[in-house]
C-alpha cells in the first residue's frame, strides 16, 4: 500500500493492527488452533485488499467475510464442535479456507485501478434535501406494507404478493440506509432525528412480528451501513444494542413460535394488529427467561445458533463415501426459480435447493420442509454437488460478484443510483445461510426493485441539475483561444 486511505489515521491503523493481532492470538484458545487460523486469516484478507484499494466502493466481500468468520471460525473458538475429531475439523476448515481464498482472488482484480469518477456519477438529486423526503416515503411504505401483512390485507394479491414485498422491502431498506447516512452527515438532529429513529425502530419491530429475525436485521444493517460508510467508523453502542436484542429474541423465539405459529406453516395462527403488543411482550419475556434459565441454555445462545461449520462437517463425512455427489442438482433449480410467480404460480419455491439438501442428507422429511427451512450456506452446498472443486468455483463466482458491486459503487455518493443499487445487493448477499440459487433470486429481485423504484428519478431530476449548473470559464491560455478562433 503506497499510502493509507485518508480516513485511516495513525491511531486507526494501530487499532486495526491490534484487532487483527487479537483475532490471530485468540486462536491459541480455540478448540483446534490450526483449524481456527485456517479460517480466520483468509477471512481478514478481503478487508486488507479493500483498504489497499483506498477503501473505495461498497466493501461487500469484507462485510460478508466478517459474517463467515462468525459462522465458521467462532464455533471452533467456542469449543462447540464436540461431535467431530481434530482431523475432520481441520478438513472442514480447509474447505472453508478454499472458499474464502477463491473469493478474495476473484474479487481482487475488481479493486485494481479503481476509476476516478466525477462527484456527479449516478447522482439523482441536485441536493441532499430530497433524500430525506425519499427516506420518509420509504419508511412510511415499509410500515404500511408490514401492517397490511399482519392484518391480512394483501391476501387478495395472490401470486403478486412477492412482487409487492420485494418493492416494499427494498424501498424501506434504502430509506433505513438514508437515515443512517443523514445522521452521519449531521442532516438529522433534534426532533427530526427522533422522529426518523422512531420510524426505523417501528419498521424493525413490525418486520419481527412474523417471528423471523431476518427482516428486522436487514433494516438494522441498512441503517448501520449508511452510517459507517459516511463516517468511516463503527457505532459500537448501536451494534451492541442490536446484538443484545438479537440475543434475547433468539433465546425466546422457540417458545413464542410454539404459542403463536400455525402447525401447518411458519405463519401466525390469527394474524391481527391487536395481538402484536402482547406477542412482542411474550417474546421478550420468553427470551429473558431462557437466558436466565440454565435448563434452556442450548436454545438461548445466539452465537451457537450462528454456525454453519457443522453442515460442512456433515457433508464431508457423508459425501461421497455414503452418498454420491449431487452433480449440480441444486444449481439446476435456478432457471425455474427466476420466473416471477405472478407469471407462473406453480414456479419452484426459492427454498427448494435448501430443502433438497435437507432431505438428501436426512435432516428433514419432505413433508416437514413445508414449514421449516434449514440453512446450509454456499460452502456446504458446493461440496455436496462437486466436492472441493465445487467450493472453489462457487467461491470464485461469489467473489467476482462482490467485486463487481464494489467497483460499480466506487466513487458514488450516497445520492446516487449506484449506491442505491449496492445497498440492497449487499443486504441480499449477507444471507450466508442461503444456497446459491436463493441468493441469485433475492439479489436479482433487489436490484430490479431498486431500478424500478429509484431509476426514474435519474432521468427526471438529473438533467435539471445540470441545466442549473453555471458553465465553467474557459481556462485555456489566451494564445490558444485566439488560435482556436
N, C-alpha and C positions, 0 to 999 in steps of 0.2 A: 504494500500500500504506500504510494508515494506521499500522500497526505491524508490525514484523518478528516472525516466529514466535519463541517463547521460546527454542528451541534454537539460533537463529541469533544468536550473539553478534556484537559489532562485528568481532572478528577473523575469524569465519567469513564474515561478509558481505564483508569485504575480500578474503578468499581466493576467494570466489565471483565477485566482480567481476574479480579478476586472472585467474581461469580463463576467464571469458567473453571478456575482452580478449585473452587468449592465443590463443583459438580464432579470433578475428577477425584478429589480427595474422598468424597463420600463413598466412592467405590470400595474403599477399604473396609467399610462396614456392611457391604452388600452380602447377600446370600451366596452369590458367586461373583467375586470381583471382576474376573476376566469377562464374563458374560455381560455384566453391567457396563463396563467400559467399552465393550464391543458395540453397544447401542448408544451410550451417552456421547461418545466423541463424534461419531458421524452425525448425530442429531444436532450438534452445535455447528457443524460445518456450514450449512446454508446461511446462518446468521453472519458469519465472518466473510463469506463470499459476497453477501449483500452489502455489508459495510465497506468492503473493498471497492464495490461499485458506487461508492459515495452515498450509500443508503438512499438511492433514488427509486421511486416507484413503490407500489404496494408490496410489502415483504410477505408474499403469500407463502412461499415454502418455509421460511423461518418460523412463521406463526404455526403452521401445521406440524412442523418437526418438533416444536415445543410440546404440542399435544401428544405426538407419538412418543416422546420421551416419557410423558406421564403414563401412557397406556402400556408401554413395553419395558422401560427401564425401571420405573418406580416400583413395580411389583417385585423385582429382584432385590431392590434396595430394602424393601419392607419385609423380606423373607416370607413372601406369600406363596411361592411355588413349592409346596410341600409334597406334591404328588409325582415329582419327576426327579431323576438323578442329575448329577452335575453335567454329565456328557450331553444329555438331552437338552438341558437348559442352554448350554453353550451352543449347541447346534441350532437351536431356535434363535439365539441372539445373532449368530452369523447370518441367518436368513433375513432377520430384520435389518442388520447392517448392510446386506446386499441391496435391499430396497432403498435405504437411506443414501447409500453411495451412488446408486444409479440415478436417483432423483437429483442429487446435487450435481453430478456430472452433466446430466441433461439440461439442468436449469442454468448452469454456469455460462454457456455461450450467449444466452439472452442478456446477461449482465455486462458483456463486453461492449465497449464503445456505446454507452447509453446515449441516445440522441439528446441534443440540447434544443429544447423546444421553446417556442415563444410563450410568454405568460398567457396568451390568448388561446393556447392549444386546447381545443374542445370546449372552450368557455361557453356557457349557456346564457348567463345574465351579465349585464354590464356592471352590476354591483352585487354585493352580498345580501342586500336587503331582501330581494325576492326569495332567497334561500330560506329565510325564516318563515315566509308565507308557505313555501313548499313543505317545510317541516311540520307546520301546524296542520296543513291539509293531510299529510301522510299519517300523522298521529291520529287525527280525527277519523280518517278512513280505516285505519287499523283497529281502533276501538270499536267503531261501528261494525266492522266485519266480525270481530270476536263476540260482540254482543249478539249479533244475528246468529252465529253458530250455536251459542249457548241456548238461545231461545228456540232454535229450530226453524228460523225464518228463511233459511236458504235451502230447505229441503226441496222446494219446487224447482230448483235449478237442475236437479238430477245430475247428468254427466258433466254439465258445465260448471259444477261446483269447484272442481280442481283448477279451472282457469281463473275463476274469481279469487280463489285462495292464493294462487301464485301472484296475481296482480296486487292484491291487498297486502300480503306479507312482504313482498318486495318493496312496495311504496313505504310501508311502515318501517322497514329496515333502513331504507335511505333516510327517512325522517329522523330515526334514532341516531344515525351517523351524523346528520347535520346538527343535531342538538349537541353532540359531543364536540363537533368542530366549532360551533358558535360559542360554547362555553370556554373552550381552549383559547379562542381568539378574542375573548372578552367582549363579545357582542351580546351575551346574555348575562344579566346580573339583576339582583334585587327581585322584584315581583315577577318580572318576565322569566327569570331563571327558575323561580319557584314553581311557576305555572308549567313551564316546559318539563321540568323534572317530574312534577306530579303526573303529567300526561304520559311520560315514558314509563314511570312506575306502574300506572294503571294499565298500560298496554302489556307490560310484562306479567302482571298478576292475571289479567284476562287470558293471556296465552297459556298460563299454567292451569287454567280451570278444566282442561281436558285430562289433567293429572299426568301429563308428559312434560319433562323438564326441557326438552329441546327447543320448544317455541320461545319461551322466555329467555333462554340462553342466547338465542340468535339476536334478539333485540339488545340484550346486555352487551354482547360482543360488538355489535354495530356501534353503539354509543362509545364504548371504550376505544374502538379503532379510530373514530372521529377525533377523540381527544388525544390519543397517543401519537397519531400521525401528524397532528398540528403542533403539539408541544414537544415531541420527541422525548417524552418521559412517561413513566407508568404511574397512574394514580393508585398507589398501593392501598390506600384506605378503601377506595371503591372496589378494588379487586378482592380485598379481604372480606368486605360485606357480601359480595356476590358469592364468594366461595363458602362463607358461613351459611348463607341462605340455601345454597345447593346442598350442603351437608345435611341441614335439618330436613329439607324436603325429600332428599334421597332416603333418609332414615325412616320417614313416615309414609312413604308412598305405597308400600305393600299393604299396610292396614287400611289406608283410606281408599285404595283401589278395591279391596275386598268389600268395602262398605258401599261405594258409590258406582262401581263399574258393573255393566251388564255382563252376565255369564257368557252370552253368545258372541260378544265382540268387545273390543277395547274402547268402549264409549260409555258415557254416563247413562245410568238407568233412566232417569227422568230429568232431562236437561231443562233447566229453568233458571232465570236470573235470581229468583228468590232463594235458591239453595246455595248460591255461591258464597256468601259470607260464612254460613255455618260450615260448608265444606272446607274452605280455606282455614278456618279456625280449627277444625278437626285435624286437618293435615299438619298444621304447626304443632298441635298438642301431641299427636302421634309421633312426630319427628323428635321432639324434645324427650318424650318418654322413652323412645327407642335408644336415643343416645345415652340417656342416664341409666338405662337398664342393661346390665351385663348379659342377661339372657338373650338379648336381641342384638348383641354386638356384631354378629356376622352379617346382619342386614342393614346396619346403620352406618357402615364405613363407606364414605363416598369414594375414597381413593381405591378401596378394594373393588368397588364396582367398576371403576375405570381401569380395566385390564383386558387386553386382547392377546397377551402372550400365551395364555392357556389355550387359545384357539390355534395358534401356530404349533404348539406342542402336540395338540390333538391331531392335527392334520399330518404332521411329520411322523407321528407314531403309527398312524393307520395307513398312510399312503407312501409307496404303492404296495407295501407288504401284504396288507389285508384288503384294501380297496384300491382299484385301479384309478389312475388319474382321470379327471372328468373330461380332459381334452377340449376345453373351451365351452362347455355346455352353459355355464353361467353367462359368458360373454355373448353367446348366440342369442340370448334373450333380448339384447339391447334393441335391435331393429323394431320388434313388436312393441317395446315399451315407448319408443319415440312417437308413436302415433297418438295425437291428442284424444282424450277419452270422449270428448263431445263429437268426434268424428267416428270413433269406434268404441262403443260402450263395452264390448267384450275384450278389449285390449288386455295384454298381460300386465298384471299389477307391478308396481315399482319394486316391491319387496320380493319378487319371485326368485331372484338369484340367492338372496339370503335364506329364503325358505327351502330352496333346493339343497343348499349346503347343510342346513339343519337336519333335514330328513335323511340325506345321504349318509351323514355321519352319526345318525341315531340319536340326536339330541331332541328331536320332536317327531311326533306323528303328523301325517299330512293334515289331519283334522284340527290339530292344535295350532297350526300356522294361521288360522283364520283370525285368532285374537291375540297372538303373541309372536313377536319377531325377535330373533336373536341376532346381535351384531357380530360380524366376522372380520371386517376390515379388508383392505386390498391385499395385504401380505398373505394372510391365510388363504384367501380366495385364489391368488396367483399360484401358490404352491399346490393347492388342491387340483388345479387344472393342468399345470405343466411342470410342477416341481420348481427347483431353484431358478431355472431359466425363465419360468413364467413370472416369478417375483421380480427378477431383474428387468425384464421387458416392461412390465406394468409400472415399475418404479421409474423407468426412463420416460415413459409416456406421461406419467403424472408430473414428473419434474419439468418436462418441456411445457406442459400446460400451465404450470405455476409460473415458469419463467416468462411465458408469453403474456400472461396477465400483468406481471410486474413491469415488463418493458412497455406494454400498452399504456400503463398509468404513469410511467416515468415523466416527470416534468409537468404533470397535470395538477391544476389547482383543485381545491375542494369544489369549486364552482365549475365543474366540467363534466361532460358526458363520460369520458374515460374513467374518471374516478367513481362516478355513479355506477358504472358497469363493474368496476373492480371490487367494490364493496360487497354486493350480493354474490358475486362469483366467489370471493374469498370465504364468505359465510357458508356457501354451499359446500365448498371443498373441505371445510373444517369438520364435517361429519366423518370422523375417522373410523366409525363402526360400520359404515356403509360399504357395499360392494361397488365394483367399477360401473356397472350399468346404472345403478341407482344414482351414483354421483354424476354421471353424464346427463341423466334425465333432469335432475334437480338443477344442475349447472345451466343446462340449456333453457329451462323454464325461467330461471332467474335472469339470465341475460336477455332473453326475448321480452320478458315482462318489463325490464328496465328500459329497453329501447322503445317499447310501445308507450310507456308512461312518460319518459323524460325526453326521448328523441325529438318529438315535435317542437319542444322548446328551443332546440338548437337552431331550427330554421325560422322560428317565429321571432326570436329575440336577438340572436347573434348578429344578423345583418344591421339592425338598427344601432347596435352598439358601435359597429364600425363606422356607420354614417355620421354618428355624433362625434367621432374622434377627430380632432384637428389634424390637418395634414402637416407632416413633419417638414421643416425647411430643408432645402437642398444644401447639403454640406460639402459639395464638390468645390475645389479651388476655382477662383474666378476665371483663370485662363481655360480650364476645362469646360466651364459653362459657355464661354464665348465660342470655343471651337465647336461645341455641340450645336450651338445655334447657327 
